[in-house]
Amino acid sequence: MGTENNKLEYSRIDYTLLFLLFLLFIISLVAVYSASGQYFVNDPYYFVKRQIIWYILGVGIMFSIMFFDYELLENLALPFYFLGISLLFAVHLFGTVRNGSQRWINLGGFLLQPSEFMKIFLLIVLAGVIYKWAKEKHELDNKTPLSVVIKIMAYSLPPFGLILLQPDLGTALVIGAIMVTMIFISGTSWRILTLLAGTIIAGLTTLVYLHNNHIELFSKFIKPHQLERIYGWLSREEYASSYGFQLTEALKGIGSGQVSGRGLLEGVQSQSGRIPEVQTDFIFALIGEEFGFIGATLVISIYFIMIYRLIIIAISCDNPYGTYLVTGVIGLLAFQIFQNIAMTIGLMPITGLALPFMSYGGSALLTNMIAMGIVMSVKFRTKRFMFD
């Protein structure tokens, strides 16, 4: 009997996700190793050694969360949320400034980035908001009223604003993506969705008007370096030596990779230091240059399969709260993957977002591993999985 129970428990572990994560980790270590060359000639394993430590810690956290009953998160949502808000305030009071942004808290040499963990705290509390309304109505197929949408926005806007003030537009956009995803999955009417879309379009139109007619007022909303990135994106050739330099060099590198790439450590742009932050925000440019179209396609394919697997887990869950949690994770990861790759190839402005499970860094990787731990917990406790 005990052996059968053990087999049943092991069968609930999502080995497909584990395998996909393993592939991303291997590719990441190779790419991060290649990126170390331009920074640490005497220690080519500088980034790799630290990334391995983050991976080990992240995997441990992921499995710990997997064996934790995700349903208990509903009661912990508000304490986590207000902890995150408190940390964001702490960043503004005594945070560490790097590259013009105040995003980190120095904990004895370890830089903690609260905005990364706020993503998880937010999706947990928003999943609880939707689930609570669904339980009270006892009808999951009812259209979500405007009051619930307003509540979702009320929880989302404070972290969005605090993160935007750091300034960190990329992470603020992720917060916005989580909010939009949760509003959509809540089952609200198309009339409300159209109203929200119209509000966003009106806001963007207002910004364009202010830029063209009242630049002083516009500068209160958009920081100079953010505007420079937009200029570099819209007029890359005109600003190739200034605002558009990073994007221009990234595109040169990806283009020169052609089908099979230049080879490991053979990238001209990535090894010469002409692509700033190649180990973090622009790791995809290194992959495109050194491993070519084949390598880039492999990475994108892994991400597609991962998102597809997450969707399957979400729709197969027998607890709506679990479905909402996994959907929040889908919004979190899908937006970051799209934005990072899109900004690297010039489809979107540069926002400084890391590529999930690939870019070098601690806080972002741990956040994504926590998110995967929640997904694994949901899958582990789904009694009947229709696609297995």
C-alpha positions in Angstrom: 0.0 0.0 0.0 2.8 2.4 0.9 4.6 1.6 -2.3 1.5 2.4 -4.3 1.0 5.7 -2.5 4.6 6.6 -3.2 4.2 5.8 -6.9 1.0 7.9 -7.0 2.9 10.9 -5.4 5.8 10.6 -7.8 3.4 10.5 -10.8 2.0 13.9 -9.7 5.4 15.6 -10.2 5.5 17.4 -13.5 8.5 15.9 -15.1 7.9 17.7 -18.4 8.4 21.1 -16.6 11.4 19.8 -14.8 13.0 18.7 -18.1 12.3 22.0 -19.7 13.8 23.9 -16.8 16.8 21.6 -17.0 17.3 22.5 -20.7 17.0 26.2 -20.0 19.5 25.9 -17.1 22.1 24.2 -19.3 21.7 26.7 -22.1 21.9 29.5 -19.6 25.1 28.3 -18.0 26.7 28.0 -21.4 25.6 31.5 -22.4 26.5 33.0 -19.1 30.0 31.4 -19.3 30.5 32.9 -22.7 29.4 36.3 -21.4 32.0 36.2 -18.6 34.8 36.6 -21.0 34.4 40.3 -21.7 34.3 41.1 -17.9 36.5 38.7 -16.1 39.5 37.6 -18.2 41.2 36.0 -15.2 38.1 34.1 -14.1 35.9 32.9 -17.0 33.6 31.1 -14.6 32.8 34.2 -12.5 29.2 34.4 -13.6 28.7 30.7 -13.9 29.7 29.9 -10.4 27.3 32.4 -9.0 24.5 31.3 -11.4 24.9 27.7 -10.3 24.5 28.8 -6.6 21.3 30.6 -7.6 20.1 27.6 -9.5 20.7 25.2 -6.6 18.9 27.6 -4.2 16.1 28.1 -6.6 15.5 24.4 -7.2 15.5 23.8 -3.4 12.9 26.5 -3.0 10.8 25.2 -5.9 10.6 21.7 -4.4 9.9 23.0 -1.0 6.9 25.0 -2.3 5.8 22.0 -4.4 5.2 20.0 -1.2 3.5 23.0 0.4 -0.3 23.0 0.0 -0.9 26.0 -2.3 -4.5 26.4 -0.9 -2.9 27.8 2.3 -1.6 30.7 0.2 -5.1 32.2 0.2 -4.7 33.0 3.9 -1.2 34.3 3.5 -1.9 36.5 0.5 -2.5 39.8 2.4 0.5 39.4 4.8 2.7 38.7 1.8 1.2 41.7 -0.1 1.8 44.2 2.6 5.3 42.8 3.2 6.0 43.5 -0.4 4.6 47.0 -0.2 6.7 47.7 2.9 9.8 46.5 1.2 9.1 48.8 -1.8 8.8 51.7 0.6 12.1 50.7 2.2 13.8 50.8 -1.2 12.8 54.4 -1.5 14.1 55.2 2.0 17.4 53.5 2.0 17.8 51.5 -1.1 21.0 51.0 -3.1 21.4 53.1 -6.3 22.9 51.4 -9.4 22.9 52.8 -12.9 20.6 55.6 -11.9 17.9 53.3 -10.4 17.1 52.7 -6.7 15.8 49.1 -6.8 17.8 47.2 -4.3 18.3 46.7 -0.5 21.8 45.7 0.5 21.7 42.8 2.9 25.3 42.3 3.9 26.6 42.2 0.3 23.5 40.5 -1.1 21.4 42.8 -3.1 17.7 42.1 -2.7 15.3 43.4 -5.3 11.8 43.6 -3.7 10.1 44.5 -6.9 10.8 41.0 -8.2 9.2 39.2 -5.3 6.3 41.7 -5.4 5.2 40.0 -8.7 4.6 36.8 -6.8 2.8 38.5 -3.9 0.5 40.3 -6.3 -0.6 37.3 -8.3 -1.3 35.4 -5.1 -3.5 38.2 -3.7 -5.3 38.7 -7.0 -6.0 35.0 -7.4 -7.6 35.2 -3.9 -9.7 38.2 -4.8 -11.2 36.4 -7.9 -11.6 33.1 -6.0 -13.4 34.7 -3.1 -15.9 36.4 -5.3 -16.5 33.1 -7.2 -17.1 31.2 -3.9 -19.5 33.8 -2.7 -21.5 33.7 -5.9 -21.3 29.9 -6.2 -21.3 30.4 -9.9 -17.9 30.4 -11.6 -19.4 31.1 -15.0 -21.0 34.5 -14.0 -19.5 37.6 -15.4 -17.3 39.3 -12.9 -18.7 42.7 -11.8 -16.9 46.0 -12.1 -16.4 46.1 -8.4 -14.1 43.0 -8.5 -12.1 44.6 -11.4 -11.7 47.8 -9.4 -10.5 45.7 -6.5 -7.9 44.0 -8.7 -6.7 47.4 -9.9 -6.7 48.8 -6.3 -4.2 46.0 -5.3 -2.1 46.4 -8.5 -1.7 50.2 -8.8 0.3 50.8 -5.6 3.1 48.4 -6.4 3.0 49.6 -10.1 3.5 53.2 -9.0 6.2 52.5 -6.4 8.2 50.4 -8.9 7.7 53.0 -11.6 9.2 55.6 -9.2 12.5 53.6 -8.7 12.5 54.0 -11.8 11.9 50.5 -13.2 9.6 50.6 -16.2 10.2 47.0 -17.1 9.1 45.5 -13.8 6.2 48.0 -13.6 5.0 46.7 -16.9 5.1 43.1 -15.6 2.9 44.2 -12.7 0.5 45.6 -15.3 0.6 42.4 -17.3 -0.3 40.4 -14.2 -3.2 42.7 -13.5 -4.5 42.5 -17.1 -4.1 38.7 -17.1 -6.1 38.4 -13.9 -8.8 40.7 -15.0 -9.2 38.7 -18.2 -9.2 35.3 -16.5 -11.7 36.6 -13.9 -14.5 36.3 -16.5 -15.3 40.0 -16.7 -17.5 41.2 -19.6 -16.2 42.5 -22.9 -17.7 45.8 -22.2 -15.5 46.3 -19.1 -12.5 45.0 -21.1 -13.2 47.4 -23.9 -13.5 50.3 -21.3 -10.1 49.3 -19.8 -8.5 49.1 -23.3 -9.9 52.5 -24.2 -8.5 54.0 -21.0 -5.0 52.6 -21.8 -5.2 54.0 -25.3 -6.4 57.3 -24.0 -3.5 57.4 -21.6 -0.9 56.7 -24.3 -2.5 59.3 -26.6 -2.2 61.8 -23.8 1.5 61.0 -23.3 2.1 61.5 -27.1 0.3 64.9 -26.9 2.2 66.0 -23.9 5.5 65.0 -25.6 4.7 67.1 -28.7 3.2 70.1 -26.9 4.2 70.2 -23.3 7.6 68.5 -22.9 8.0 69.8 -19.3 4.9 68.2 -18.1 5.7 65.0 -20.1 9.1 64.7 -18.4 7.3 64.3 -15.0 5.9 61.0 -16.3 8.7 59.7 -18.5 12.3 59.8 -17.3 15.0 61.1 -19.8 16.7 57.7 -20.1 13.3 56.0 -20.8 12.6 58.6 -23.6 16.0 58.0 -25.0 15.3 54.3 -25.3 12.1 55.0 -27.1 14.0 57.3 -29.5 16.6 54.6 -30.0 13.9 52.1 -30.8 11.8 54.3 -33.2 14.8 55.8 -35.0 17.5 53.2 -34.5 19.6 54.2 -37.5 19.5 57.9 -36.6 20.6 57.2 -33.1 22.9 54.2 -33.8 25.8 55.7 -32.0 23.9 57.0 -29.0 20.4 56.0 -27.8 20.1 53.1 -30.2 23.6 51.8 -29.8 22.7 48.8 -27.6 19.9 47.7 -29.9 22.0 48.3 -33.0 24.9 46.1 -31.7 22.5 43.4 -30.6 20.9 43.2 -34.1 24.3 43.1 -35.7 25.3 40.2 -33.5 22.0 38.3 -34.1 22.2 38.9 -37.8 25.9 37.7 -38.0 25.0 34.5 -36.3 23.1 33.4 -39.4 21.9 29.7 -39.3 24.3 27.9 -37.0 26.1 30.8 -35.3 29.7 31.9 -35.0 30.5 29.4 -32.2 30.9 29.5 -28.5 33.1 32.4 -27.4 33.4 33.5 -31.1 30.8 36.3 -31.1 32.2 39.6 -32.3 29.6 41.9 -30.6 29.0 39.8 -27.5 32.7 39.1 -26.8 34.0 42.7 -27.5 31.7 44.3 -24.9 29.8 46.2 -27.6 26.5 44.8 -26.2 26.1 46.2 -22.7 24.6 43.9 -20.1 24.9 40.9 -22.4 24.9 38.5 -19.5 21.5 39.8 -18.2 19.0 41.8 -20.4 20.7 40.8 -23.7 21.5 37.2 -23.2 19.3 36.3 -26.2 21.5 38.4 -28.4 24.5 36.3 -27.4 22.6 33.1 -28.1 21.6 34.4 -31.5 25.2 35.5 -32.4 27.1 32.4 -31.2 24.4 29.7 -31.8 22.6 31.3 -34.7 19.0 30.7 -35.9 19.1 27.1 -34.6 20.0 28.1 -31.1 17.5 31.0 -30.9 14.7 28.8 -32.3 15.5 26.1 -29.8 15.2 28.6 -26.9 12.0 30.0 -28.2 10.6 26.5 -28.8 11.4 25.5 -25.2 9.5 28.6 -23.9 6.5 27.8 -26.2 6.3 24.2 -24.8 6.6 25.5 -21.3 3.8 28.0 -21.6 1.6 25.4 -23.3 2.3 23.0 -20.4 1.3 25.7 -17.9 -1.9 26.3 -19.8 -2.7 22.5 -19.6 -2.0 22.5 -15.8 -4.3 25.6 -15.4 -7.3 24.2 -17.2 -6.9 20.7 -15.7 -6.8 21.9 -12.1 -9.9 20.8 -10.1 -9.6 23.8 -7.8 -10.4 27.3 -9.3 -7.9 28.9 -6.9 -5.2 26.8 -8.4 -6.3 27.7 -11.9 -6.1 31.4 -11.1 -2.6 31.0 -9.5 -1.2 29.2 -12.5 -2.8 31.7 -14.9 -1.1 34.5 -13.0 2.2 32.7 -13.5 1.5 32.3 -17.2 1.0 36.1 -17.4 4.1 36.7 -15.4 6.4 34.5 -17.5 4.8 35.0 -21.0 5.1 38.8 -20.8 8.7 38.7 -19.7 9.7 36.2 -22.4 7.9 38.2 -25.1 9.2 41.6 -24.0 12.8 40.5 -23.6 13.1 38.7 -26.9 11.1 41.4 -28.7 13.3 44.3 -27.3 16.4 42.3 -28.3 15.3 42.1 -32.0 13.8 45.6 -32.1 10.1 44.9 -31.9 9.7 46.6 -28.6 11.6 49.4 -26.7 14.3 48.3 -24.3 12.9 48.0 -20.8 15.7 46.1 -18.9 13.7 42.9 -18.3 15.6 39.7 -17.8 14.9 36.6 -19.9 13.3 34.1 -17.4 15.6 31.2 -16.3 18.3 32.3 -18.7 19.6 35.7 -17.7 22.3 36.0 -15.0 20.9 37.3 -11.7 19.6 36.2 -8.3 16.4 37.9 -7.4 14.8 37.4 -10.8 15.7 33.7 -11.0 14.5 33.0 -7.5 11.2 34.8 -8.2 10.7 32.6 -11.3 11.5 29.5 -9.4 9.0 30.4 -6.7 6.4 30.8 -9.4 7.3 27.4 -10.8 7.1 25.9 -7.3 3.5 27.2 -7.1 2.7 25.6 -10.4 4.3 22.3 -9.3 2.2 22.5 -6.1 -1.0 22.9 -8.1 -0.1 20.0 -10.4 0.9 17.8 -7.4 -2.5 18.3 -5.8 -4.6 17.9 -8.9 -6.4 14.6 -8.4 -7.3 13.8 -12.0 -5.1 15.3 -14.7 -7.0 15.0 -18.0 -3.9 15.2 -20.2 -1.7 12.5 -18.5 
